[in-house]
Amino acid sequence: MRYLVPLPTFDAALPAQPWSNGWEVLSATISEAEDSDIIVPIFKAVIRNPGIAGIVTGSSRYYALVDDGEELCRGKMLSIPASLGGARVEMEFHCKPPSSDDVLQAAADALRTGEVDYNPDAPAAERDAAEAYDPLFQSRDPSDDPASALVGRPEVWRWDRKTLAMTRTHLTDGAVLHDVGRNGLTDGSGSSGPTVKIGQPPKALTQSRLTISWTQEAKGRQTVAVSDTVTTFSWEDFTQAFPKPGDSIGSNTGWTFALASIDSVGDAALSTFLLNGDQWGWAQNGFVRLRPKTVSYTWCAQYDYRQQRQEYVTLSLRAGVQDILYDEESKEMPEQLTLAALNIDNVTKDWVYEDPDTLERVHYNAGDEVLASDKAWTCAKDHDATESFLVKDPVSGDVLWIRRDKRAPLKDSKSPRFADLPRGIRVVRHGLRRLHRIVLKRSRCAEVSFDVEWSLGKSITCADSCRVEHSLLPGGEATGKVISVSAQIPEGGSRRVSVTIACAVGDGSAPPVVGDGQEDTAGIVYTRAVPGVKEPVDAYALAAKSARVNSITNDWTEQEAAGNSAALAGEDPVVAIGKYPTQLRISFDALAEQDVITRRLAATTLPVFIPRGINLTPEV
């Protein structure tokens, strides 16, 4: 006998018999298929119409489908059947727990590795999580898309149809291998044996292009200030014309004064000038005495350098697949990705007062991280969100938030390079893993469908693999991951299970081994081509860079010489000195921003290992 047995909770144990409060099942179908990145098992059961009251009551409960005392699956009614007028109704159940979206989102978020200290030379196990997920490839808040957490893993999500637990299953390797062989096959479908459908396999070379853009920035003041003195007769003009903080040094050079000040003005020794010539009248042969001043001053420059940069990384993945291509094209490029900005924190969420979906006031726990007021903060004390972002509680004075550094991928904004830095190597490896997942999924291009005996087939799920033998199969056998299974329990007749497996078309070559000058991630062995960097301005040297010109023109010695010359010629020495004002000349090489500087890198793999689930060229 078959029953739909009500359960008090989704994870409750199956109650003991008798199941007098359940519904007798006349026929049923259990199915699950990998038609997306989230496998949701479904079962349908035909029962005698219990009436609208019974159906409405049952629609809010979980039920287990039991056959001959064995629980096959459990789930919650999807909706009330559209037709209720007949003697029988078909009920549909989804094998998911309550709040399944939240469960799936939490499972996906647990795999999302943000900006962490990444060591590209660490053991593979230590860096696996960072290479399997990279936030630079995702949107600002990717939580709404659980599938995005698996783009760097050869896996899909799957709900277990018995426990309703969220699991992950590999694209080619099942948790259990069911050896159906030849004797386990049945002809319930009316066919003489398995059916084989061949899709388009991956190309021998699959490529991806990563575009990385950022602004190289160097902004700050120089580490050492210049302090000096000058002796001048025109000290008033010198002090009045002395630059002020913020004044530009040159025109559009990127240099300004961070500090500029007159520290002191003191008397120097007197200078005497003879008044020679008749124009002086009774003062002829007299003297004019002038006292110069010694002026002490200090200045320090600051710089603001910005250079647009762009790196293109071409990833080339070779696949060890059988030569069964349908066209002459030997390569394809399924992805061209532009990464998120490098200079901003794109993993920390913004502070909000209320949940935008539920409109409930947000509660923050100690350790939560947010962005607010263009700064990054860590929650210091559990609290409900204040009306506006406040660092301290206005009543108790308790500290609510502590300032921290933003988690930007490119922490050193002066850097003229990225893809060959440790953080950039993580990008390259994640990109290769994304590409590998695409190729691995495409390599399962041979689909074999068959029926199996109920005793074996009732336990087969999309988490398993199957091996089947038949003379009509290429090479006589096929092994592949289950991508579809449908268990039929008719009202009359024998029960049967229809299975479809996806067989990878690997060429039988062994997995690659890392050699000298090569790197690896998740079994992908590759080499990097890294060109030099065009660096018109050494951003790291700006803090200590000397001025190209730092000099004084027309100090007191030059002014005194001009005055003496004028006096000997019978001219006014004071007027002559006024023609030679003392000036401070400072000049730096301009930090001219150029057009976007582009750099091209590449990573090329050895042929990646593809399982050989079926031999499509047995004669070779």
Secondary structure as UniProt FT lines:
FT   STRAND          2..7
FT   TURN            10..11
FT   TURN            20..21
FT   STRAND          23..33
FT   STRAND          38..39
FT   STRAND          42..48
FT   HELIX           52..58
FT   TURN            59..60
FT   STRAND          62..67
FT   TURN            68..69
FT   STRAND          70..77
FT   STRAND          88..94
FT   TURN            98..99
FT   HELIX           100..109
FT   TURN            110..111
FT   TURN            120..121
FT   HELIX           124..132
FT   HELIX           135..137
FT   HELIX           142..144
FT   HELIX           146..150
FT   TURN            151..152
FT   STRAND          155..159
FT   TURN            161..163
FT   STRAND          166..170
FT   STRAND          177..181
FT   TURN            182..184
FT   STRAND          185..186
FT   TURN            188..189
FT   STRAND          195..198
FT   STRAND          205..221
FT   STRAND          226..232
FT   HELIX           235..241
FT   TURN            245..246
FT   STRAND          255..267
FT   STRAND          271..274
FT   HELIX           278..283
FT   TURN            284..285
FT   STRAND          287..290
FT   STRAND          293..319
FT   STRAND          331..338
FT   STRAND          349..350
FT   TURN            356..358
FT   STRAND          363..364
FT   TURN            366..367
FT   STRAND          369..372
FT   TURN            373..374
FT   STRAND          375..379
FT   STRAND          383..384
FT   TURN            394..396
FT   STRAND          401..404
FT   TURN            413..414
FT   TURN            419..420
FT   HELIX           422..443
FT   STRAND          446..452
FT   HELIX           454..457
FT   TURN            458..459
FT   TURN            462..463
FT   STRAND          465..469
FT   TURN            471..472
FT   HELIX           474..476
FT   STRAND          477..489
FT   STRAND          496..503
FT   STRAND          505..506
FT   TURN            516..517
FT   STRAND          519..521
FT   TURN            522..523
FT   STRAND          524..529
FT   HELIX           539..544
FT   STRAND          549..553
FT   HELIX           556..568
FT   TURN            569..570
FT   HELIX           573..578
FT   STRAND          583..587
FT   STRAND          597..605
FT   TURN            618..619
//
